[in-house]
Amino acid sequence: MSYDVIVIGTGPGGYVAAIKAAQLGLKVAVVEKRATFGGTCLNVGCIPSKALLHASEMFHQAGHGMDALGIEVAAPKLNLDKMMAHKDATVKSNVDGVAFLFKKNKIDSFIGTGKIVSAGKVSVTAEDGKVQEIEGKNIVIATGSDVAGIPGVKVDIDEKVIVSSTGAIALDKVPETMIVVGGGVIGLELGSVWSRLGAKVTVIEYLDKILGAMDGDVSKQFQRMLAKQGVDINLSSKVTGVEKGGKGAKVTFEPVAGGAAVTVEADVVLISTGRIPYTAGLGLEEAGVALDNRGRVEIDGHFRTNVAGIYAIGDVVKGPMLAHKAEDEGVALAEILAGQHGHVNYDVIPSVVYTQPEVASVGKTEEELKAAGVAYKVGKFPFTANGRARAMLATDGFVKILSDKTTDRVLGGHIVGFGAGEMIHEIAVLMEFGGSAEDLGRTCHAHPTMSEAVKEAALAAFFKPIHM
Ligand SMILES: Cc1cc2nc3c(=O)[nH]c(=O)nc-3n(C[C@H](O)[C@H](O)[C@H](O)COP(=O)(O)OP(=O)(O)OC[C@H]3O[C@@H](n4cnc5c(N)ncnc54)[C@H](O)[C@@H]3O)c2cc1C
C-alpha cells in the first residue's frame, strides 16, 4: 500500500493533519511510538494538567471560597487517588476519541518508532523489534517536543523526587514543599495545582519576570496574585545545582547579577525550564533534513523542509509550542497537500495560563509594540468595576486592549481574570477580521457578563469607558 501522506507523531499537529488530509480525500497513515494517540498534549500535557487544575481549584474553593457566599461547608478532605483517577479517565476518553476519529476517517495507524529512510519511505520499529516499511508521496514530521533540562546543570530526573511535568501530574502524595525551577506557564500551572492541594511552593526563575514573553502588566499582576495565594517567587535567580538529598532534593541558586549562592530543600523539585524539539531516532541526518540553530526542523512558509516531499509542523518547528498552533498548522498543511491554499495567521495565536484567575493573551504585548516603534493606545478596565465579577467575587484582574494610534486597529489583547481563557477569543476573532477598538467597544455585550470588561477596555482604548 502506498499512501498520499504519512504522518509521524499523533499529537495535536499530527492527528489533526491526518484527519484533515483524510477529509480532503487523501489516503493517510500515521506512525506513533506511544501506545496511545494524542501526543504530549492529550497524554501528559494540556489535558491531564487541566483535569488537575480544575479538580484542585474545586478543592481550594470548597475550603476557602464558599463562606463569603453564605455557604458553610466542613473542611474538604482530599482523595488524591480519586483525583488522579479523574485525570486518567479524562486522558483515556480523549486518546480513545482520537483512535475513533482515525477509524472513522479510514486512517491506517502503525504503532512504533518512525524513521525516515528516504523521501517517500518510513520504517516503523515496533516495541518487539519488528520493522516494517511504508511508502508515501508526502511525509509529515510531527514529532513534537520533550522536556528541556537546565542549561549547564546536570539534572537526574527520576519523576518521583526530581520531576518534569510528566512526574508532576502523577505524584502519589501531596508534597509538603515543592520547588519549581522555571516560572513559565507549565511550572506556574503545576505549581498552582500542588499549592492548592497543600504544598508550600517556591518558584525560582532566571528572568526578572514570570511568564516570560507575556505583557509586563500581566506578569506583574499575576505575580502579585500568586504571592497572595502563598506561592514564593524568586526572580533573577540562576539555578546552578539540583540533586537528591536532604528532605528530598536540594536546589542551589544564585542571583543572576552575581552574589552569594543559596541552597534550599524540598520534597519534590519540578524542572519546568521549557521544552526542546524532539527529533531523536527520526533519521533526519541520513535523510538530509536540515535543522535550525535551535535543533528545530527548518521549514519554509509552506511547512516544506529542504527535502522535497518532507514537511514538518507543531512543536518540532519554529513558533510558540502550543497545541492549537500545532493543530492549525496541521490543517493548513493538509490543505496544501490536497492542492488548496492552507495558511496560519501567526499574529493571532492566543495563549492561556489555566491558573485561577486565568491569564490570556493574543497579539502584541506593550513591550513588543514599543520595541517595534509602533504608536499605540492602551485601554484598561479592571474587573473591580464589573458587576458580574463583583457578584461572583471574581474581581481580581483586568482587561488590556492595545490598538494602533492612527488606525485604531486592535493589535493585542491581554486579560487576567476569571474565565480569561474563554474571553480572549472575542479579541482574537476581532483581530482576525482586522477590527478596531471602536468596533469592539460598539459591539453589544450581554449584561451582566465578565466580557463587558473587554468591551469597556476597548472603549477605553478608543475614547472613554462608561463604567469607570
Ligand atoms: C504539562 C504540559 C501542559 C501543557 N498545556 C498546554 C495547554 O494548556 N495548551 C497548549 O496549547 N499547549 C499546552 N502544552 C503544549 C502542548 O502539549 C504542545 O504544544 C503540543 O502537544 C504540541 O503538539 P505536537 O503535535 O507538535 O507534538 P506532541 O504533542 O509532542 O506529539 C508528538 C508525538 O510524536 C510522537 N513521536 C515522536 N517521535 C516519534 C517517532 N520517531 N515515531 C513515532 N512517533 C513519534 C510522540 O510519541 C508524540 O506522541 C502543554 C505541554 C505540557 C508538557
The ligand as an ORCA input file, in Angstrom:
! r2SCAN-3c Opt
* xyz 0 1
  C       2.350     19.820     31.171
  C       2.051     20.461     29.839
  C       0.915     21.247     29.717
  C       0.613     21.829     28.512
  N      -0.515     22.591     28.427
  C      -0.831     23.165     27.265
  C      -2.034     23.919     27.140
  O      -2.805     24.057     28.088
  N      -2.322     24.471     25.940
  C      -1.494     24.337     24.865
  O      -1.787     24.866     23.809
  N      -0.342     23.633     24.949
  C      -0.007     23.039     26.116
  N       1.127     22.293     26.192
  C       1.974     22.171     24.981
  C       1.367     21.153     24.024
  O       1.272     19.915     24.685
  C       2.239     21.040     22.786
  O       2.387     22.310     22.205
  C       1.595     20.115     21.770
  O       1.410     18.828     22.298
  C       2.472     20.005     20.506
  O       1.862     19.152     19.603
  P       2.702     18.348     18.529
  O       1.685     17.614     17.717
  O       3.643     19.220     17.835
  O       3.599     17.305     19.353
  P       3.324     16.307     20.554
  O       2.027     16.530     21.185
  O       4.543     16.352     21.386
  O       3.227     14.894     19.846
  C       4.283     14.312     19.200
  C       4.056     12.807     19.122
  O       5.045     12.254     18.273
  C       5.453     11.001     18.786
  N       6.769     10.690     18.231
  C       7.936     11.353     18.421
  N       8.919     10.793     17.681
  C       8.358      9.755     17.021
  C       8.850      8.811     16.110
  N      10.111      8.830     15.693
  N       7.988      7.882     15.652
  C       6.699      7.847     16.041
  N       6.172      8.739     16.891
  C       6.989      9.679     17.366
  C       5.447     11.228     20.300
  O       5.329      9.973     20.960
  C       4.208     12.100     20.461
  O       3.065     11.304     20.712
  C       1.457     21.649     27.386
  C       2.594     20.846     27.497
  C       2.881     20.255     28.707
  C       4.092     19.388     28.802
*
